[in-house]
Amino acid sequence: MPEEDLVDIKFRLYDGSDIGPFSYSSASTVDMLKQRVVSDWPKGKTMTPKTANEVKLMSFGKILENNKTVGQCKLPFGDVGGGVIVMHVVVQPAIEKAKTEKKVDDLPRKVVCSCSIM
C-alpha cells in the first residue's frame, strides 16, 4: 500500500486522553474506526461504550457517518501536511431504550387463571 494512502488518526476522549495515533488506509470506513475505538477503550473510564453504535466520531466540527471513508472525511481544502488527524469521541449509551424497557417491566401485571375446579 503506498505511503500517501495512509492517514494517521488519534482519538480524543471526553477526559482529554487519547487512543492512538494509528495509521489507517484512506479506504477505511468510519464504522471500522468506531470498532477500533471500542476495542482499544482504556480500562477504568467512567463511561465505556459497549458497541460501536454508542460511539460518534467528530472531525473538523462534523459528526462522521458510518459509511464514509477516511479519505472522504479529510479537510476539503487540503491536507494537514504530515500531521495527525484528531477525531473527538462522543459516547452515547442507549439509555432511552433501557428506560422504556424498564417502565414496561415495572407495570403491574394481571394474572388470569383459567383453571376450573370440579
Disulfide bonds with the S-S distance in Angstrom:
none
